[in-house]
Amino acid sequence: MPKQPELFSSENKNNNQKTTKASEQSVKATTPITAVSDSQSTAPLGEHEMMQAQKQSLQELLKYGLLYSDSKPKLYQQASVNQVEMNQYLSALDLKLVVDDIRGLAFLTVADSVREGDNTMDDESIIDNAKQVLTEDEWSHPLVRRQRLNMEQSLLLAILRQFYVNHEQNAGVGITPAVMSVVDEVQTSLNLFLGDTGSDAKDEKRTLTLLEKLKGHGIVSEVNAQQQFTIRPIIAHVANPATLTALLAHYKALAQNGED
């Protein structure tokens, strides 16, 4: 990661009010100021502090790809308020900042111009593509590695997204966290599609392994001591709903054929 550039403030300010703009900039380029952090006071920021806060927010997005309002509220606020300005910088990298204020989420995505070659597929084509790990991406970006899920991970993603949609319909969008139980809800749903292994311990291990993979993508939280976890709001943006719906329908058909 490149070393973070520093912003500077003036010291030993000349009392002569006729100081030129060029000399002010020269002094600013020699004296560092303290970086703004999420833990600092909410007092109004000066111009340079605001620039520093915006820079930190942008760097956080470039490092992790997303920001949540509940975990890093000030950095998220900078992304939300300065979305237009940040997108001007990001456009040079073929990236775009998306802000979901309802769910309290800001994240980076590949610019629309890079995705122009993507085509919408029918359900049959979606299933054909879902049955294999593709060796080539529909789009490529020098700064972004497109990550693909295997079939079981994709199935779990579809189950979780369906649960998340139902949760938002019942509780409201962005109102309360979507909490699920590993055994009572996720494991039971997976067994309907994949079948049980004949061992509760093996079924639970399979479920926890799949959840751990999705946690690495920022889709779910850590499983707690009560065997519960939270579905993160990024799931509403991370996958094509048509793909997941078709995938669930495909697995349902396979499960029904297996019972006949």
C-alpha positions as CSV (number, residue, x, y, z in Angstrom):
1,M,0.0,0.0,0.0
2,P,1.6,3.4,-0.9
3,K,2.6,5.6,1.9
4,Q,-0.2,7.9,2.9
5,P,0.5,11.5,1.6
6,E,0.5,14.1,4.3
7,L,-1.5,17.4,4.4
8,F,0.1,20.4,5.9
9,S,-0.9,23.5,7.8
10,S,0.8,26.9,8.3
11,E,2.8,27.8,11.3
12,N,4.7,30.9,12.3
13,K,2.0,32.7,10.4
14,N,3.1,36.1,9.1
15,N,1.1,39.0,10.7
16,N,1.3,40.8,7.4
17,Q,-2.2,40.3,5.8
18,K,-0.7,40.9,2.4
19,T,0.9,37.4,2.4
20,T,0.5,36.0,-1.1
21,K,-1.5,32.8,-1.9
22,A,1.7,31.2,-3.3
23,S,3.6,31.8,0.0
24,E,0.7,30.3,2.0
25,Q,0.8,27.2,-0.1
26,S,4.5,26.9,0.3
27,V,4.2,27.0,4.1
28,K,1.4,24.5,4.0
29,A,3.7,22.1,2.2
30,T,6.2,22.0,5.1
31,T,4.2,21.5,8.3
32,P,2.1,18.4,9.0
33,I,-1.3,18.4,10.8
34,T,-2.8,15.6,12.8
35,A,-5.0,13.1,10.9
36,V,-8.7,13.1,11.7
37,S,-10.0,9.9,13.3
38,D,-13.5,8.5,14.0
39,S,-12.9,8.9,17.7
40,Q,-12.4,12.7,17.5
41,S,-14.9,15.4,18.5
42,T,-17.8,16.2,16.2
43,A,-16.9,19.9,16.2
44,P,-17.0,21.6,12.8
45,L,-13.9,20.8,10.7
46,G,-11.7,23.3,8.9
47,E,-11.0,23.1,5.2
48,H,-7.8,21.1,5.5
49,E,-9.3,18.8,8.2
50,M,-12.2,18.1,5.8
51,M,-9.8,17.3,3.0
52,Q,-8.0,15.0,5.3
53,A,-11.2,13.2,6.4
54,Q,-12.3,12.8,2.8
55,K,-8.9,11.3,2.0
56,Q,-9.1,8.9,4.8
57,S,-12.5,7.8,3.8
58,L,-11.4,7.3,0.2
59,Q,-8.3,5.3,1.3
60,E,-10.5,3.1,3.5
61,L,-12.7,2.4,0.6
62,L,-9.8,1.6,-1.7
63,K,-8.3,-0.7,1.0
64,Y,-11.4,-2.7,2.0
65,G,-14.0,-1.9,-0.7
66,L,-16.8,-0.8,1.7
67,L,-17.8,1.2,4.7
68,Y,-20.6,0.7,7.2
69,S,-22.2,3.5,9.1
70,D,-22.5,1.5,12.2
71,S,-18.8,0.6,12.4
72,K,-17.1,3.7,11.0
73,P,-19.7,6.4,11.1
74,K,-17.4,9.4,10.3
75,L,-15.7,7.8,7.4
76,Y,-19.0,6.7,6.1
77,Q,-20.4,10.2,6.4
78,Q,-17.6,11.6,4.4
79,A,-18.3,9.1,1.6
80,S,-22.0,9.8,1.7
81,V,-21.7,13.6,1.7
82,N,-18.8,13.8,-0.8
83,Q,-20.0,11.0,-3.2
84,V,-19.8,13.3,-6.3
85,E,-16.4,14.6,-5.5
86,M,-15.0,11.1,-4.7
87,N,-16.4,9.7,-7.9
88,Q,-14.6,12.3,-9.9
89,Y,-11.3,11.0,-8.5
90,L,-12.4,7.3,-8.8
91,S,-13.4,7.8,-12.5
92,A,-9.8,7.9,-13.5
93,L,-9.4,4.4,-12.0
94,D,-12.6,3.1,-13.7
95,L,-14.2,2.7,-10.3
96,K,-17.4,4.1,-8.8
97,L,-18.6,4.8,-5.3
98,V,-22.1,3.7,-4.5
99,V,-23.8,4.9,-1.4
100,D,-26.9,3.1,0.1
101,D,-28.0,5.6,2.7
102,I,-31.0,3.5,3.7
103,R,-28.9,0.5,4.7
104,G,-25.9,2.6,5.9
105,L,-23.5,1.2,3.3
106,A,-20.9,2.7,1.0
107,F,-18.9,0.5,-1.4
108,L,-16.8,0.6,-4.5
109,T,-17.8,-1.1,-7.8
110,V,-16.3,-1.3,-11.3
111,A,-17.4,1.6,-13.4
112,D,-20.3,1.0,-15.8
113,S,-18.1,1.7,-18.8
114,V,-16.1,-1.5,-17.9
115,R,-19.2,-3.6,-17.7
116,E,-20.6,-2.6,-21.1
117,G,-19.7,-5.9,-22.6
118,D,-21.9,-7.9,-20.0
119,N,-25.0,-9.4,-21.4
120,T,-28.2,-10.4,-19.7
121,M,-28.6,-14.2,-19.8
122,D,-31.8,-16.3,-19.7
123,D,-32.3,-18.8,-16.9
124,E,-30.9,-21.7,-18.8
125,S,-27.7,-19.8,-19.6
126,I,-27.5,-18.7,-15.9
127,I,-27.6,-22.3,-14.7
128,D,-25.0,-23.4,-17.3
129,N,-22.7,-20.8,-16.1
130,A,-23.4,-21.5,-12.5
131,K,-22.5,-25.2,-12.9
132,Q,-18.9,-24.4,-13.7
133,V,-16.1,-22.1,-12.5
134,L,-15.5,-19.8,-15.4
135,T,-11.9,-19.3,-16.4
136,E,-12.5,-15.9,-17.9
137,D,-14.3,-12.9,-16.5
138,E,-16.9,-11.0,-18.5
139,W,-15.0,-7.9,-17.5
140,S,-11.5,-7.3,-16.3
141,H,-9.9,-4.5,-14.2
142,P,-6.2,-4.2,-13.3
143,L,-7.1,-3.2,-9.7
144,V,-9.9,-5.6,-9.0
145,R,-9.9,-9.4,-8.9
146,R,-13.3,-10.8,-9.7
147,Q,-14.0,-13.6,-7.2
148,R,-16.3,-16.4,-7.9
149,L,-18.1,-18.8,-5.6
150,N,-18.4,-22.5,-6.0
151,M,-21.9,-24.1,-6.3
152,E,-22.5,-24.7,-2.6
153,Q,-21.3,-21.2,-1.7
154,S,-23.6,-19.8,-4.4
155,L,-26.5,-21.8,-3.1
156,L,-25.9,-20.5,0.5
157,L,-25.6,-17.0,-0.9
158,A,-29.0,-17.4,-2.6
159,I,-30.6,-18.8,0.6
160,L,-29.2,-15.9,2.7
161,R,-30.3,-13.3,0.2
162,Q,-33.8,-14.7,0.1
163,F,-33.9,-14.6,3.9
164,Y,-32.5,-11.0,3.9
165,V,-35.2,-9.9,1.4
166,N,-37.9,-11.5,3.6
167,H,-36.4,-9.8,6.7
168,E,-36.5,-6.4,5.1
169,Q,-40.1,-6.9,3.9
170,N,-41.2,-7.7,7.5
171,A,-39.0,-5.4,9.5
172,G,-38.3,-2.6,7.0
173,V,-35.2,-1.7,5.0
174,G,-32.2,-0.9,7.2
175,I,-34.2,-0.9,10.4
176,T,-32.8,-4.0,12.3
177,P,-30.0,-6.4,11.6
178,A,-30.8,-9.7,9.8
179,V,-29.8,-12.3,12.3
180,M,-29.9,-16.0,11.5
181,S,-29.4,-19.3,13.4
182,V,-26.8,-21.7,12.0
183,V,-28.6,-24.9,12.8
184,D,-32.3,-24.0,12.9
185,E,-32.4,-22.0,9.7
186,V,-29.3,-22.2,7.6
187,Q,-28.4,-25.9,8.1
188,T,-32.0,-26.9,7.7
189,S,-32.3,-25.0,4.4
190,L,-29.1,-26.4,3.0
191,N,-30.2,-29.9,3.8
192,L,-33.3,-29.4,1.8
193,F,-31.2,-28.8,-1.3
194,L,-28.1,-30.8,-0.7
195,G,-29.5,-33.5,1.4
196,D,-28.2,-34.4,4.9
197,T,-25.0,-36.4,5.4
198,G,-26.5,-38.7,8.0
199,S,-24.6,-36.9,10.7
200,D,-25.7,-33.7,12.5
201,A,-22.1,-32.9,13.3
202,K,-21.1,-33.2,9.6
203,D,-24.0,-31.2,8.5
204,E,-23.1,-28.4,11.0
205,K,-19.5,-28.5,10.0
206,R,-20.5,-28.1,6.3
207,T,-22.7,-25.1,7.1
208,L,-20.0,-23.4,9.3
209,T,-17.4,-24.0,6.6
210,L,-19.6,-22.3,3.9
211,L,-20.4,-19.4,6.2
212,E,-16.7,-18.9,6.9
213,K,-16.1,-18.6,3.2
214,L,-18.8,-16.0,2.8
215,K,-17.5,-14.1,5.9
216,G,-14.3,-13.7,4.0
217,H,-16.3,-11.8,1.3
218,G,-17.9,-9.5,3.9
219,I,-21.3,-11.0,3.4
220,V,-21.9,-12.4,6.9
221,S,-20.5,-11.7,10.4
222,E,-18.7,-14.0,12.7
223,V,-20.8,-16.8,14.2
224,N,-21.2,-16.1,17.9
225,A,-21.4,-18.3,20.9
226,Q,-25.2,-18.7,20.4
227,Q,-24.6,-20.1,16.9
228,Q,-26.1,-17.0,15.4
229,F,-24.7,-14.5,12.8
230,T,-25.7,-11.4,11.0
231,I,-26.2,-11.0,7.2
232,R,-24.5,-7.9,6.2
233,P,-26.3,-5.3,3.9
234,I,-23.8,-5.7,1.1
235,I,-25.7,-8.9,0.2
236,A,-28.4,-6.7,-1.4
237,H,-25.8,-5.5,-4.0
238,V,-23.3,-8.3,-4.3
239,A,-25.1,-10.7,-6.7
240,N,-27.6,-10.7,-9.5
241,P,-31.0,-11.6,-8.1
242,A,-32.0,-13.4,-11.4
243,T,-29.0,-15.6,-11.1
244,L,-29.7,-16.5,-7.5
245,T,-33.4,-17.1,-8.1
246,A,-32.6,-19.4,-11.1
247,L,-30.0,-21.2,-9.0
248,L,-32.5,-21.9,-6.2
249,A,-35.1,-23.1,-8.7
250,H,-32.5,-25.4,-10.2
251,Y,-31.6,-27.0,-6.9
252,K,-35.3,-27.3,-5.9
253,A,-35.9,-29.2,-9.1
254,L,-33.0,-31.5,-8.4
255,A,-34.2,-32.1,-4.9
256,Q,-37.7,-32.9,-6.1
257,N,-36.4,-35.3,-8.7
258,G,-34.3,-37.0,-6.1
259,E,-37.4,-37.7,-4.0
260,D,-39.4,-39.1,-6.9
